[in-house]
Amino acid sequence: MSKRVWAGLALAGGLLLCSPRAEAHFRLVQPPSWLNEDSLGGPQKGSPCGPGNTMLILGDDVQPVPSSNAVTTFSAGQTVALQLEETVYHPGYFRVSLARTKAARATSADFPNPPLTDPVDCHYDTKAVATGAHDNVLADGLFMAEGQDGTNRSLMPSIKLPDEPCDECSLQVVQVMEGHPGSSCFYFHCADIKIVAAPAPAVDLTDAGSSADAGRLRDAGNPIGVPGTADAGRAGGAPDATADVAVRSDASTPPTHADAGGCTVVSRRTTGFVDCACFLVAAAATAVGRRTRRKNAGPHK
């Protein structure tokens, strides 16, 4: 075997021993990943959602794809707390994006990689890293770390979801690494989510308005426009000449009222004109009675 072959094997063995392939960099804990990740978070080196990096030694692709079939439901406009667990610290930052497709169908067009100034040795311009939301990115420049030495962190970024529902969406969390040559500059995780319409705001029914307002609402259901007695009685005033006719929009249990002449009037929407006629007859009888009493009493002395 030639020296060149031996040198190649030695280099490959050294890379295998020193490669970050043996230890993934972070896990997506919440919402649950679309993958059954291993204890260190792999597979996570393939764009855009983890699988697919088939590099010799350095790749971490797994076939068949270990899909978890997990789907998490959120409300439109909801603020969601994510949970990330670093398994190997590395300087860099995190970005969270949303695509209107499932993770298994997502492509690099759905989740474009963050920009780099050096894609070989994995460098970026710290001052040019965006923050906040932009395009389909929900949060950017999260947890920026610049030192080479650090400890693993438990990270819980809060992101606000769009206001529009989505039956099949995927949430991507990507770690952008600074100075990580020889492997991928990015580590990827995704979660399948469903965004449903936000619930309607609760209606406060404790203030139903005044009793007079309630009476006017009932009067609105009367086809002949005769006001009901509830208005005057509940408002504290004296009933007027038409207060003997009770009008309800609900004809299932009609109320009854006795007028001055002893006539009982039953109010129903279907008998409104009969009620009106009964009222007119009662009024006429009252007027005749008054004239008769005056005539019998004779002139005042």
Residue pairs with C-beta under 8 A, 6 or more apart in sequence:
12 56
12 57
15 57
15 58
15 182
16 57
19 57
19 58
19 183
20 58
20 88
20 180
20 183
21 57
21 58
21 59
21 60
21 183
23 40
23 87
23 88
24 37
24 38
24 40
24 41
24 42
24 44
24 60
24 87
24 88
24 187
25 41
25 44
25 86
25 87
25 88
25 90
25 175
25 177
25 187
26 41
26 44
26 84
26 85
26 86
26 87
26 88
26 175
26 187
26 189
27 33
27 37
27 40
27 41
27 84
27 85
27 87
27 189
28 37
28 41
28 82
28 83
28 84
28 173
28 189
28 190
28 191
29 83
29 84
29 85
30 81
30 82
30 83
31 70
31 72
31 80
31 82
31 171
31 191
31 193
32 68
32 70
32 72
32 191
33 50
33 68
33 70
33 189
33 190
33 191
34 49
34 67
34 68
34 69
34 70
34 102
34 103
34 104
34 170
34 190
34 191
34 192
35 43
35 49
35 50
35 51
35 65
35 66
35 67
35 68
35 189
35 190
36 66
36 67
36 68
37 43
37 44
37 50
37 66
37 189
40 87
40 88
41 85
41 87
41 187
41 189
42 50
42 60
42 62
43 50
43 51
43 52
43 53
43 60
43 61
43 62
43 66
44 50
44 60
44 187
44 188
44 189
45 53
45 55
45 58
45 59
45 60
45 61
45 183
45 184
45 187
45 188
46 52
46 53
46 59
46 60
46 61
46 188
47 108
47 111
47 113
47 186
47 188
48 106
48 107
48 108
48 110
48 111
48 172
48 174
48 188
48 190
49 103
49 104
49 106
49 111
49 170
49 172
49 188
49 189
49 190
50 188
50 189
50 190
51 61
51 62
51 63
51 65
52 61
53 59
53 60
53 61
53 184
54 61
55 183
58 182
58 183
58 184
65 104
67 104
70 191
70 192
71 192
71 193
71 194
72 191
72 192
72 193
72 194
73 193
73 194
73 195
73 196
74 80
74 161
74 193
74 194
74 195
74 196
75 161
75 195
75 196
75 197
75 198
75 199
76 161
76 162
76 163
76 164
76 165
76 195
76 196
76 197
76 198
77 160
77 161
77 162
77 163
77 198
78 160
78 161
78 198
79 158
79 159
79 160
79 161
80 158
80 159
80 160
80 161
81 156
81 157
81 158
82 96
82 155
82 156
82 157
82 158
82 159
82 171
82 173
83 154
83 155
83 156
84 94
84 154
84 155
84 156
84 157
84 173
85 152
85 154
85 155
86 152
86 153
86 154
86 155
87 152
88 152
89 145
89 150
89 151
89 152
89 153
90 145
90 175
90 177
90 178
90 180
91 145
91 146
91 147
91 148
91 150
91 177
91 178
91 179
92 144
92 145
92 175
92 176
92 177
92 178
92 180
93 129
93 140
93 141
93 142
93 143
93 144
93 145
93 175
93 176
94 142
94 143
94 155
94 157
94 173
94 174
94 175
94 176
95 114
95 137
95 139
95 140
95 141
95 142
95 173
95 174
95 176
96 137
96 138
96 139
96 140
96 142
96 157
96 159
96 171
96 172
96 173
97 111
97 136
97 137
97 138
97 171
97 172
97 174
98 136
98 138
98 161
98 162
98 169
98 170
98 171
98 172
99 106
99 110
99 111
99 136
99 169
99 170
99 172
100 166
100 168
100 169
101 110
101 168
101 169
101 170
102 168
102 170
102 192
103 170
103 172
103 190
103 191
103 192
106 170
106 172
106 190
110 136
110 170
111 136
111 172
111 174
111 188
113 174
113 185
113 186
114 124
114 129
114 140
114 174
114 176
114 186
115 124
115 128
116 122
116 123
116 124
116 176
116 185
117 123
117 124
117 125
118 124
119 185
120 181
121 179
121 180
121 181
122 177
122 178
122 179
122 180
122 181
122 185
123 178
123 179
124 176
124 178
126 144
126 146
129 140
129 141
129 144
130 137
130 140
130 141
131 140
131 141
132 139
132 140
133 139
133 140
133 160
134 140
138 159
138 160
138 161
138 171
139 157
139 159
142 155
142 157
143 153
143 155
143 157
146 178
148 179
161 195
162 195
163 198
164 195
165 195
165 196
165 197
166 193
166 194
166 195
167 194
168 192
168 194
169 192
169 193
169 194
169 195
170 190
170 191
170 192
170 193
171 190
171 191
171 193
172 188
172 189
172 190
173 188
173 189
173 190
174 186
174 187
174 188
174 189
175 186
175 187
175 188
176 185
176 186
177 185
177 186
177 187
208 214
210 235
211 230
211 231
211 234
211 235
212 231
212 234
212 235
214 230
214 234
215 227
215 228
215 230
215 231
215 234
215 235
216 231
218 228
218 230
218 247
218 248
218 249
219 225
219 226
219 227
219 228
219 231
219 247
220 249
221 247
221 248
221 249
221 250
221 269
222 228
222 247
222 249
222 269
222 272
223 269
223 272
224 272
224 273
224 275
224 276
226 242
226 245
226 247
226 272
226 275
226 276
226 279
227 242
227 243
227 247
228 245
228 246
228 247
228 248
228 267
229 239
229 243
229 244
229 245
229 246
229 257
230 246
232 238
232 239
232 240
232 243
233 239
233 243
241 283
242 279
243 257
244 257
244 258
244 259
244 260
244 265
244 279
244 282
245 257
245 265
245 267
245 275
245 276
245 279
246 254
246 255
246 256
246 257
246 265
246 267
247 267
247 272
247 275
248 254
248 255
248 267
248 269
249 269
251 268
251 269
251 270
254 266
254 267
254 268
255 266
255 267
256 264
256 265
256 266
257 264
257 265
258 264
259 265
259 279
259 282
260 282
260 286
261 282
261 285
261 286
261 289
263 278
263 281
263 282
265 275
265 278
265 279
265 282
266 275
267 275
268 275
